[in-house]
Every structure is written in C-alpha cells, then in structure tokens.
Amino acid sequence: MVEVDLELDLKGMNCPLPLLKAKQGLKQLRSGQVLRVQATDPGSVRDFESFARISGHELISSEQVSGVFIHTLRHK
C-alpha cells in the first residue's frame, strides 16, 4: 500500500479538468510524494497514462472501482 500525500476528488469533472487539477496538485508536492486522483471521466485513463509518459512522473496505478477511475502518481 502506497502512502498518499494528497488526494483530489475530481468526480463529475470532464476532460481536461481532471488532468489540469492533477497538475496543480502535483505542483504542491515534492519529489517522491504521491498524488491520488478520483475521476469519473473515462478519458482520464488515457490522459493520465500520456501525462505520466510525457512528464516523467510515475503512474503507480490506474484502476476503476464502482465507476470511479483512481489514478495514483508519484512526483518525479
């Protein structure tokens, strides 16, 4: 189990807001800290995968639980 430093509830927001809010959240964190995002936008799966690949942040996990997409990122 990964210790989460910041969790954002972004359910109900549509693309691109979940990713934009996540970027703002990551700016509050230091290297190695972990952000967890809850989103209902199915496009967030693709968005977070691409963002992690491009930005260098580690996408620890992306999962769907009861219609909510949970993305966990480690700040680079």
N, CA, C and O of each residue as an XYZ file, in Angstrom:
304
protein
N       0.844     -1.190      0.000
C       0.000      0.000      0.000
C       0.887      1.251      0.000
O       1.812      1.368      0.804
N       0.598      2.156     -0.889
C       1.377      3.383     -1.046
C       0.776      4.477     -0.165
O      -0.440      4.667     -0.132
N       1.647      5.192      0.549
C       1.188      6.315      1.353
C       0.900      7.496      0.430
O       1.756      7.890     -0.363
N      -0.295      8.056      0.531
C      -0.733      9.156     -0.332
C      -0.557     10.473      0.418
O      -0.995     10.612      1.560
N       0.091     11.438     -0.238
C       0.333     12.741      0.366
C      -0.770     13.751      0.059
O      -1.025     14.659      0.851
N      -1.425     13.588     -1.095
C      -2.502     14.492     -1.491
C      -3.518     13.698     -2.286
O      -3.162     12.968     -3.211
N      -4.796     13.842     -1.923
C      -5.858     13.166     -2.658
C      -6.839     14.214     -3.172
O      -7.259     15.110     -2.440
N      -7.198     14.078     -4.463
C      -8.130     15.010     -5.091
C      -9.373     14.270     -5.558
O      -9.277     13.275     -6.278
N     -10.533     14.754     -5.149
C     -11.807     14.202     -5.601
C     -12.275     15.060     -6.776
O     -12.778     16.169     -6.593
N     -12.100     14.522     -7.986
C     -12.441     15.271     -9.196
C     -13.598     14.617     -9.937
O     -13.755     14.784    -11.146
N     -14.401     13.874     -9.191
C     -15.556     13.204     -9.805
C     -16.516     14.255    -10.356
O     -16.744     15.298     -9.743
N     -17.069     13.955    -11.523
C     -18.030     14.852    -12.158
C     -17.399     15.857    -13.112
O     -18.105     16.521    -13.871
N     -16.081     15.974    -13.077
C     -15.396     16.899    -13.987
C     -15.059     16.180    -15.284
O     -14.675     15.011    -15.284
N     -15.209     16.898    -16.383
C     -14.904     16.332    -17.695
C     -13.554     16.828    -18.193
O     -13.024     17.834    -17.723
N     -13.018     16.095    -19.151
C     -11.751     16.414    -19.784
C     -11.778     17.865    -20.265
O     -12.767     18.287    -20.865
N     -10.755     18.610    -20.026
C      -9.440     18.285    -19.490
C      -9.278     18.606    -18.007
O      -8.161     18.558    -17.491
N     -10.375     18.936    -17.304
C     -10.261     19.410    -15.924
C      -9.574     18.438    -14.964
O      -8.750     18.886    -14.167
N      -9.869     17.118    -14.992
C      -9.162     16.247    -14.045
C      -7.642     16.317    -14.189
O      -6.925     16.354    -13.189
N      -7.162     16.336    -15.397
C      -5.719     16.401    -15.607
C      -5.158     17.763    -15.195
O      -4.088     17.831    -14.589
N      -5.858     18.832    -15.514
C      -5.394     20.168    -15.128
C      -5.327     20.318    -13.613
O      -4.364     20.875    -13.087
N      -6.339     19.826    -12.911
C      -6.357     19.890    -11.446
C      -5.250     19.015    -10.859
O      -4.638     19.373     -9.853
N      -4.995     17.868    -11.489
C      -3.917     16.987    -11.026
C      -2.565     17.680    -11.178
O      -1.717     17.585    -10.290
N      -2.360     18.369    -12.286
C      -1.105     19.103    -12.494
C      -0.921     20.154    -11.405
O       0.184     20.324    -10.890
N      -1.995     20.860    -11.050
C      -1.930     21.853     -9.985
C      -1.585     21.175     -8.657
O      -0.795     21.698     -7.870
N      -2.179     20.020     -8.421
C      -1.892     19.278     -7.196
C      -0.447     18.840     -7.117
O       0.173     18.920     -6.056
N       0.095     18.379     -8.229
C       1.491     17.937     -8.250
C       2.449     19.085     -7.942
O       3.522     18.865     -7.380
N       2.068     20.299     -8.307
C       2.918     21.462     -8.029
C       3.066     21.707     -6.526
O       4.023     22.346     -6.089
N       2.121     21.199     -5.742
C       2.166     21.361     -4.285
C       3.071     20.325     -3.625
O       3.416     20.456     -2.451
N       3.457     19.292     -4.382
C       4.207     18.173     -3.824
C       5.695     18.266     -4.144
O       6.114     18.935     -5.088
N       6.470     17.573     -3.326
C       7.906     17.470     -3.551
C       8.204     16.147     -4.250
O       7.353     15.261     -4.329
N       9.403     16.036     -4.743
C       9.841     14.811     -5.410
C       9.636     13.608     -4.488
O      10.004     13.638     -3.314
N       9.044     12.555     -5.040
C       8.801     11.328     -4.295
C       7.448     11.261     -3.611
O       7.018     10.183     -3.201
N       6.765     12.400     -3.479
C       5.448     12.385     -2.850
C       4.405     11.862     -3.830
O       4.620     11.846     -5.042
N       3.263     11.431     -3.276
C       2.258     10.722     -4.064
C       0.929     11.469     -4.079
O       0.444     11.950     -3.055
N       0.359     11.547     -5.281
C      -0.955     12.147     -5.518
C      -1.916     11.056     -5.958
O      -1.587     10.237     -6.816
N      -3.107     11.046     -5.366
C      -4.155     10.136     -5.817
C      -5.335     10.980     -6.284
O      -5.759     11.913     -5.603
N      -5.854     10.637     -7.453
C      -6.959     11.371     -8.076
C      -8.129     10.416     -8.288
O      -7.955      9.302     -8.783
N      -9.318     10.865     -7.907
C     -10.543     10.135     -8.211
C     -11.291     10.909     -9.285
O     -11.574     12.096     -9.120
N     -11.610     10.238    -10.383
C     -12.288     10.895    -11.502
C     -13.353      9.960    -12.068
O     -13.255      8.740    -11.938
N     -14.364     10.541    -12.691
C     -15.407      9.739    -13.336
C     -15.327      9.817    -14.849
O     -16.062      9.113    -15.541
N     -14.455     10.656    -15.372
C     -14.291     10.802    -16.820
C     -13.485      9.617    -17.360
O     -12.317      9.462    -17.005
N     -14.094      8.769    -18.220
C     -13.364      7.617    -18.756
C     -12.121      8.019    -19.547
O     -11.173      7.238    -19.636
N     -12.108      9.207    -20.115
C     -10.952      9.689    -20.859
C      -9.748      9.953    -19.960
O      -8.628     10.108    -20.446
N      -9.981     10.003    -18.652
C      -8.873     10.273    -17.729
C      -7.846      9.149    -17.748
O      -6.672      9.388    -17.465
N      -8.259      7.939    -18.071
C      -7.317      6.811    -18.121
C      -6.240      7.102    -19.162
O      -5.046      7.025    -18.869
N      -6.654      7.425    -20.341
C      -5.722      7.751    -21.428
C      -4.922      9.008    -21.087
O      -3.713      9.060    -21.313
N      -5.598     10.017    -20.544
C      -4.939     11.286    -20.236
C      -3.818     11.105    -19.214
O      -2.727     11.649    -19.387
N      -4.081     10.346    -18.154
C      -3.073     10.174    -17.109
C      -1.913      9.304    -17.586
O      -0.767      9.537    -17.199
N      -2.194      8.310    -18.415
C      -1.109      7.489    -18.982
C      -0.186      8.359    -19.838
O       1.036      8.292    -19.704
N      -0.766      9.164    -20.706
C       0.021     10.036    -21.577
C       0.787     11.081    -20.779
O       1.963     11.335    -21.039
N       0.119     11.679    -19.818
C       0.751     12.712    -18.997
C       1.966     12.150    -18.261
O       3.018     12.789    -18.228
N       1.832     10.978    -17.681
C       2.948     10.372    -16.939
C       4.123     10.095    -17.878
O       5.276     10.353    -17.533
N       3.830      9.581    -19.039
C       4.881      9.264    -20.007
C       5.618     10.538    -20.441
O       6.844     10.539    -20.548
N       4.890     11.591    -20.685
C       5.479     12.841    -21.179
C       6.186     13.622    -20.066
O       7.256     14.189    -20.287
N       5.591     13.650    -18.875
C       6.096     14.497    -17.787
C       7.211     13.841    -16.977
O       8.007     14.528    -16.338
N       7.265     12.519    -17.005
C       8.264     11.819    -16.202
C       7.786     11.437    -14.818
O       8.505     10.759    -14.085
N       6.574     11.863    -14.440
C       6.006     11.416    -13.172
C       5.650      9.936    -13.321
O       5.308      9.481    -14.413
N       5.733      9.191    -12.219
C       5.446      7.755    -12.261
C       3.958      7.509    -12.027
O       3.411      7.908    -10.998
N       3.309      6.853    -12.979
C       1.929      6.424    -12.794
C       1.992      5.090    -12.054
O       2.247      4.048    -12.658
N       1.761      5.129    -10.758
C       1.855      3.934     -9.930
C       0.724      2.975    -10.264
O       0.935      1.768    -10.383
N      -0.484      3.523    -10.414
C      -1.625      2.671    -10.757
C      -2.763      3.497    -11.317
O      -2.891      4.691    -11.044
N      -3.586      2.826    -12.111
C      -4.864      3.347    -12.590
C      -5.835      2.191    -12.492
O      -5.610      1.126    -13.069
N      -6.899      2.402    -11.770
C      -7.888      1.342    -11.617
C      -9.281      1.937    -11.621
O      -9.466      3.135    -11.402
N     -10.253      1.084    -11.872
C     -11.646      1.512    -11.849
C     -12.354      0.762    -10.746
O     -12.305     -0.467    -10.688
N     -13.020      1.508     -9.862
C     -13.767      0.922     -8.761
C     -15.150      1.557     -8.749
O     -15.290      2.753     -8.492
N     -16.161      0.760     -9.026
C     -17.558      1.238     -8.996
C     -17.759      2.492     -9.831
O     -18.417      3.434     -9.389
N     -17.200      2.513    -11.033
C     -17.391      3.640    -11.937
C     -16.488      4.828    -11.680
O     -16.607      5.851    -12.354
N     -15.587      4.713    -10.720
C     -14.647      5.794    -10.418
C     -13.255      5.335    -10.834
O     -12.820      4.233    -10.498
N     -12.572      6.195    -11.566
C     -11.208      5.912    -12.003
C     -10.261      6.517    -10.975
O     -10.330      7.710    -10.677
N      -9.381      5.683    -10.440
C      -8.456      6.115     -9.398
C      -7.038      6.043     -9.966
O      -6.542      4.970    -10.309
N      -6.408      7.199    -10.056
C      -5.060      7.314    -10.614
C      -4.108      7.733     -9.494
O      -4.377      8.683     -8.759
N      -3.007      7.021     -9.377
C      -2.024      7.308     -8.348
C      -0.688      7.620     -9.019
O      -0.146      6.800     -9.759
N      -0.169      8.810     -8.752
C       1.058      9.301     -9.384
C       2.107      9.650     -8.328
O       1.791     10.200     -7.273
N       3.359      9.317     -8.636
C       4.478      9.743     -7.776
C       5.197     10.881     -8.484
O       5.581     10.765     -9.648
N       5.373     11.982     -7.760
C       6.071     13.150     -8.296
C       7.514     12.779     -8.617
O       8.191     12.122     -7.826
N       7.971     13.209     -9.787
C       9.352     12.871    -10.188
C      10.385     13.631     -9.395
O      11.583     13.457     -9.614
